[in-house]
Amino acid sequence: MTQRTAYEAVLARRAAACGRAGRSVDSVGIVAVSKTFPAAAVRELADCGQRVFGENRVQEGLAKIVEVGPGVSWHLVGHLQANKARDAVGRFALIHSVDTERLAREIDRRAAERGLRQAVLVQANLSREATKSGVGEEGLGPLLETIVALGHVQLRGFMIIPPPAERAEDSRRWFAALRELRDRAAERLGQSLPELSMGMTDDFEVAIEEGATLVRIGRAIFGER
Ligand SMILES: *Cc1c(COP(=O)(O)O)cnc(C)c1O
């Protein structure tokens, strides 16, 4: 299967899921997760019309950003250590993985230095998996209060990676929970939090049915890693 064929299959799956959910395809952005794949694969996909790419490691992402050049934008979807915030700020249009106050403050400080406002999502961990990154429900209130008070960070919404599941349907409850959490947070903060980053190769259709505005898709587009 060529990359174009794989990409077109993903677009068709998105369209079908949007149809079932009564949503327009424009309301669901695809973040093509290119980790481990070379810049040439990114360019090939850009030629098919894809514009947003995701990386999970800062250094790999930065190298590819330089190699691919202008015309596309980049999201950081993986865990970010506070000591790497400096490298990520301003390079990635959206950081999906803010999960501690320390990281949020560090992003704010580095964004201020660069004279910009960094768009971020808060990564939630609703399943209480000890090993996973993401803020738990108990830490969420204080983290959100901290972020909205920062002048150089713009909170756009939430991201989740549900626990490993055998069937896509098993992820539905986590996607629905994230949407409800977002609705409550937006109400409490009195601001809109439009983005819900949820769904990957194995479960993005279910995520779309539950309100995803960004689906992060790697293998279905680029192939197995
Ligand atoms: C790798 C990765 C993805 C894409 O996963 P696939 O299963 O390849 O679609 C999405 N989100 C994050 C955070 C990732 O690290």
The ligand as a Gaussian input file, in Angstrom:
#p B3LYP/6-31G(d) Opt

LIG

0 1
 C        2.781000       7.327000      18.599000
 C        1.698000       8.177000      19.154000
 C        0.465000       8.300000      18.504000
 C        0.117000       7.557000      17.230000
 O       -0.114000       6.211000      17.526000
 P       -0.570000       5.177000      16.369000
 O       -1.084000       4.040000      17.163000
 O        0.636000       4.892000      15.578000
 O       -1.633000       5.841000      15.584000
 C       -0.488000       9.129000      19.077000
 N       -0.245000       9.808000      20.214000
 C        0.930000       9.723000      20.862000
 C        1.133000      10.493000      22.117000
 C        1.938000       8.896000      20.364000
 O        3.107000       8.806000      21.022000

